[in-house]
């Protein structure tokens, strides 16, 4: 892996706040949820996260600078990386023909060891005072849009979905789930150093061709013939659970509403089911019925003034 300082674009002497700021900018720029379908961007996001995992942690950064761990955070065999860099730097500051340890029994070597011990001690003391630095980041949350048809949402089901990163997951949809509901799946988001993020499933329920939901009740317009409305009839009616038989009373007007108790949608909190309401709608034949026309021409209704009764005629 690349040097984590280079990956985040910061100098080796950068402060922790500078490192954190650089990481946030790059993580936002390369976040997979903001760049769907771009594997190169997702790779860069992983590199940025891995780099911050090393130098964003006070203890790990100190160990990396000393050469005890590599850019991936793995232990280095033999260690001593810091000593080699420090000695090389000290030698470069002396005259090429001068003795780098002149002036005392150890000379500049004392300074090197003092710096080595100072950094090790400061790192340990800082950890005891401040804890282990910022610690690993929590994994990112992910969001998925799940489309359901009306009956699926009403009855509830278990559905397998595939998240944007290709991860499949079985999601349990509770009975009575409404359009716009949001389901939270704890720990099913992106992996992180401390813990995984959460997955959120936004539910979108498609409207039904015949059923309409109002709270936990279901409403249905039911076409009936003129004869069924006048003489009454037993009619097969669809519900969200299947077909049932409904008795249409004699002389049922258009707009008459009948109730099927307990045939609505389950309330997610109380577990109580709503009802289904069936509104009568009188439908005449598509093709002209001459016999019906002749009958109505001769029919003389008694004091039959429906518009006046409805207040639409004075």
Secondary structure, DSSP 8 states (H G I E B T S, - for coil): ---HHHHHT--TT--HHHHHHHHHHHHHHT-GGGSTT-HHHHHHHHHHHHHHHHHTSHHHHHHHHTTSB-TTS-B-SS--HHHHHHHHHHHHTS-TTS-TTTTSSSTHHHHHHHHHHHHHHHHHHHHHHH-STT-------EEEEEEE-HHHHHH-EEEEEE-TTS-EEEEEE-TT--TT-EEEETT-S---SS----EEEEEEE---SS-EEETTEEEEEEEE-HHHHHH-EEEEEEETTEEEEEEE-TT--TT-EEEETT-S-B-TTT--B--EEEEEEE---SS--HHHHHHHHH---SS--HHHHTTS--
